[in-house]
Amino acid sequence: MEKKRILITGAAGFLGSHLCDRFLAEGMYVIGMDNLITGDLKNIEHLRSSEYFEFIHHDITKYVDISGTLDFILHFASPASPIDYLKIPIQTLKVGALGTHNLLGLAKDKEARILVASTSEVYGDPLVHPQTEEYYGNVSPVGPRGVYDEAKRFMESITMAYHRFHGVDTRIARIFNTYGPRMRLNDGRVIPAFIGQALRGEDLTVFGDGSQTRSFCFVNDQIEGIYKLLMSTYHEPVNIGNPTEISIKDFAEEIIKLTGTDQKIVYKPLPTDDPLQRRPDITKAREVLEWEPKTSRTEGMKITYDYFKNLPEAELYKKEHRDFRSHTKG
């Protein structure tokens, strides 16, 4: 029997690389695609020897062509951390708009099922708590975070348009904060930022008064939710995340306890449009997908901390030196 073929964009990124692992384990032929703006080939180096995996270095905002049949597409090509999308705002908008358009056209041509990776950021700084899929959000389209938030909101709109107008078989995953091995240590997100500071013996930086909340989902649970959504028959957006909520201040204290360090917490001004609450209502995921996270934060954070602790020392002190200029023109 011929293997199913799946295209995974953003394949060298955090979630993309774990998805490559999962779908290879499911017996599929995996085509990974990434322009490596924020992705890293080391995340998929262990797959390069597999005869059922191929990697294509390509920017999906340009025309995307895949030879042969294609059964599935997972669209995970987008900067996902503020440090990235604030540096490359134009590229972030383009990958959400032009990139999604190109992949939906490919799905239509190949008669492939496509799942797009949306985000909890479509809810903005929510006025409804917890956030259900029916909530339309509270987003500033002209704020600094709007380049990411609105790119994802457009992604959802064009995906549903292709589903309704062209009959493309689509799925939309609204992904909440996810963590685990292969996150970039210096990408600016909460967990790697806190762990990196703790490992370097620095005080932990909390923005605002630390009362803002987040809900963290371990990567293995997230991948399982995405897999179940892809294999479902449900076309509307579905929240995939962990509903266990914690304040950033309390989480910083957990990190200090986990790492066995004696750092203090220092406070800095809250960034513009930073959400004050973030917690998914996963009723739909439970009912439609029969999915909910299984990994406790204690268990997941130990695995994640061990991963970061065992990175080379040079990685711990490395700054982000990516040259984004060539990607922001146009």
N, C-alpha and C positions, 0 to 999 in steps of 0.2 A: 504494500500500500504506500502511495506517495505521501511524503510528509507535507503537512500544512506549512505554508510560508507566511511569515509575519515580518513586517517592517516596523522597527522601533526607532523613532527619532529621539535625539537627546540621549543616545545609547551609552555615551561615555560619561554621563552625569551620574548623580547619586541614585535617583530612582530608576533611571533608564538602564543602568548596569545591572541592578537587581532584577529588573524585568527581563533582561536578556538571560540571566541565569534561570529564572523561573520557566520561561517558555522553551528554552533548550531542554530543561528537565521534563517538560511536558511532551517532548518528542517532536518539536517543531523545528523547521529550518528558519533561523533567525538572521535577518539582515539589519545590522545596526548602522545608523546614520547619525553623524554629528559634525558640526563645523569647528568644534573644539574651542569655542570662545570661552566657555566656562567648564566644559567637560574635560576629562583627563584620561588619556589612553591607558594609564595604569589600572583604571577601574575595570577594564575589559581585557587586560593583557592575558589573563588566565584562560580566555576563550579563544584566543587567536589560533590555537592549534586544532580546534574542533573543525571537522569537515562540514559541520552543519551550521557554522557561523561565518558570516562575512561582514566586513566593515567598509563603509563608504564614507569618505571625508567629503561632506557636501553641505552647503548652506541651503536650507529648504525655502528660503525666501526667493531663491532662483527656481527655475523649472525643475521638477522632480520626475525622473524617469526610472522605472524599475523594469527590467526585462523578465519575461515569464509570468507565471500566474502569481497572484497575491491574495491570500485569504483574509488577513487581518492587518490593520495599521494601528499602532499606538503612538499618538502625537505627544511627546514629552520634551520637545525642543523649545526651551525658553529659559532665560535667566530666572532664577527663583528666589534669590536673596536680595535685599535692598542694596547691599554694597555693589551688586552687579547691575541691577536694572537702573540704578541712579547714575552709574557710569556710562551705560549704553542705552539710553532711553529710546533712541530712534530704532535701534535693532530690536529692542524689546517689543515695540509696537509693530514692527514689520513682521516678526516671527509669529505674533499673535494674529495678524491680519493676513498678510501675503502668504506666510508659511502655511497657515491653516487652510487658506483658499487652495493652494497648490495640492495639499494632501487630500482635501475633500474631492478635488477634481480627479486625483489619482484613484481614490476609493471608488468614485463613480465609474471611471474607465475600467477598473479591474473587477468591479462588483465585489469589493472587499468590505468587510465590516471595519469601522473606524471608531476608536475610543480617543477622545481628546481630554487632556489633563487640564481641567480648570482648577480653581483654587477658592479657598475660603475668603480670599481678598475681594471676591465679587460682592461680598456683604459690606465691605468698607469698615467704618467704625459703627458697628450695628446698634440700632435702637431696639432690636428684638433679641431676647436672650433666653435660652440658647437659639441658635440660628437654624431655622427649617428651610427646606428647599423652596418653599413658597414665598420666602421673604425676599423683596427686591433689592434691598441693600441701601446703604447710606454712603455713597462714594463721591469724592470730589474729582471731577474729570480734569481739572486744571491744577491740582496739587501735585507735588513731586512724585507721589506714589501712583498717580493716575495713569502713568505710562504702563504700569503692570496691571492695575485693576481693570482699566478700560480695555486693554488688549485681551484680557481673559473674558470680559463681558461680551466683546465683539466676537470672540471665538465661539462662545456659546450660541450667540445669535445666528452666525453664519452656518454653524453646524446644524441647528434646528431647521434653518431655511433649506439646506441641502437635503435634509431628511424629508421635509414636507413637500418640497417642490420637485426634487429629483428622485425621491425614494431611496436615498442612500441609507444604509443600515448603520446608524450612529449610536454612540454612547457618550455620556458626559460625566466625568468624575470630578466632584468638587473636593479637592484634597486639602485637609487641614494639616497643621504643623506635624511634620514627620521627622524622625531622627534615627540614627543608627550608623553602623560602619560605612565608610566611603564618603561621608560628608566632608567637605573641605574645612580644614581646621580654622582658616582665616576668612571664611566667607561672610562673616558678619551676623549670622543667625544666632539665636540665643544659646543653644546648647554647645556648639563648637566654640563660641566666644567665651562662655563661662569656663568650659573645661580647659581651653587654651590658656586663659588667664591663671587658672588654678595651677596648671602644670608649670607655668613660668614663674610662679610665686608672686603674681600680681594681684592687686585687689580686684574684686569683681565689680564691673560697671553695670549699674541698673539705671535705666532711663526713667525719668519721672519719679514718683514716690514708690514705685514697685507694686502698686495695688492693681495694675492692669493684669489681666489673666490670659493664659494660653492653655491649650489642651494638646498634649504631645502623644503621637501615635508611633509605636515602634515599626520599623520598616517592614519586617516580616508580615505583620498584620496588614499594613497598607497594601503590600503586594498581593496578598490574598484577597483583599477587598476589590482591588482593580481587576484581578483575574475573574472573580465571580461576576463582576459587572459586565466585563467583556463577553462572558459566556451566557449572560442573561438575555432576555428579550425586551428589556426596559430601555426606553429612549430618552426619558426626561433626566435632568440632573439628579445625582445622588451624592449626598455627603459621605465621604470616607474619612473617618478620623476617630479619635478617642475622646469620649465625652467627659473623662475625668479632668477636672479643671483645677488649676493652681495659679496663685499669684506669682509674678516674677520675683518679688522679694523672697517669698517662701521657697521658690525654686532655687534661687541663689544660695540660700541657707542649706538646702539639700545637697547642692554641688559641693559646698565646703565640707559637709559631713562625709560625702561619698569619697572625696579625694584625700581626706584626712589632713587638710591644710588649715592654716590659721589666718587666712586672709580676711580683710574687712570688706564690707560692701560700701562702694562709693556711688553717689547719685549724680546724674547729669540731666540736663533738660530733655523733656520728651520730644522726639522728632515730630514734625508736622504730619498730621493725619494718622498717627500711630493708633491702631485700634485699642480701645480700653478693655474690651471683652472679646473673648474668642472661645466658643464652645459649640461643637456640632450637635444638633439633634439627629441621631442616627436611626430613628424609628423606621424610616423608609428602607435603609440598608438591612435592618433586622428582618423586616417583613418581606421585602422583594428578593434580597440576596441571601437571606439567612446567614448574615455575617455580622460579627461584632469583634472588636479587638480582644485578644486573649493574653497578651503580654503586659504584665504590670510595669509601672514606671520604674520600680526598684530593680526588677530583672533586666529590663531593656537598657537602663542607664548603666548598669554594671558592665554589660556587653559593650556598650558604646565607649565607656571610659577606658576599658581594657584595650579597645582598638586604638584610641588616641594615645594612650600611654605607651603603646608599643611602636608608634611611628618613630622614624629616625629623628634625632634631636634637631637636625637642620630643618626639618619640616615644621617643628614646633616654633621656630623663630623666623620662619620665612614670611616675608610680606608678600601681598598680592602685587605682582609687577606686570600684570597683563597689559599689553598695549591695545587699547580699545579703539584708537583713532581710525584705523582702517575700516572698522565695522560700523561707524556712526555716520559716514557720509551718505547723502542721498535720502 
